[in-house]
Amino acid sequence: MKVTGQRTFDTPQQTVWEVLNDPSRLAKTIPGVESFEVEDERHWHANCNIPLGLGSLKMRIRFEKTEERPIEYASLKAKGDGVGEIMSMQTQFQLSASGSETQMHWEADVSIAGPVGSMGQRVLQPIVQQQVANVLDALDKQVQEAARAGST
């Protein structure tokens, strides 16, 4: 299932880039994170209990940054394992400055195998869209915090 979109941040591009490339800040954007560990600047993992509306999905997710062009582009892949479930995601974002604002164009290709995945795209699409909205709202909060920290 592919999802795409864009978001505007009322902060400079460098600030948005720094947040997107700080695993500890990114961890705060992932729904249901219970623990988070950084291996190095390109690899980290999280134990999550991802809310899915009627229930939740407990997963250990491994993240790997696969490509980056500071301060404009990065791609990331994630693999998650849970009880009877496997999730994989490939995501990327492109940043561009627009005056004092930053435009982010993003896309993610998500697949889930197992009982949750068998619910079908029609059922999963609104759940995924809600989770994406939650991640973007949390990202906006992290960007605003970083901007305030940089201006004090």
Secondary structure, 3 states (H helix, E strand, C coil): CEEEEEEEECCCHHHHHHHHCCHHHHHCCCCCEEEEEEEECCEEEEEEEEECCCCEEEEEEEEEEEEEECCCEEEEEEEEEECCEEEEEEEEEEEEEECCEEEEEEEEEEEEECCCHHHCHHHHHHHHHHHHHHHHHHHHHHHHHHHHHHCC
